[in-house]
């Protein structure tokens, strides 16, 4: 697949999150559901990611993965739903399961950005790109 096509596919998970956010905001508004701070945090971080996509493609792709993980574990929300799973005396709070679906799609499409993420060279290259964007 050509580089430009791959780069355009990187926008798919972000677009799915935007569509999901719009649908959930309409649900909040119509049903009069009180909006939590996690929802405001999620929408704020989506806006930050939109700004990042303009200039720093690789960083924004990594940020989408972070958003999905934060949403999966309930730190940010885009919908009023959350799940708590209890194992013994420990309760694990999970956010919206739709974040898992978007995260899987994100990994399938953009896994190339995660290769070598645990190395110093990867981060030096990433920060080098931040200093000198294309």
Buried (B, 14 or more C-beta within 10 A) or exposed (E): EEEEEEEEBBBBBBEBBBEBBEEBBEEBEEEEEEBBEBBEBBBEBBEEBEEBBEEBBBBBBBBBBEBBBBBBBBBBBBBBEBEEEEEEEEEEEBBBEBBBBBBEBBBEBBEEBBEEEEEEEBEEEBEEBEEEEE
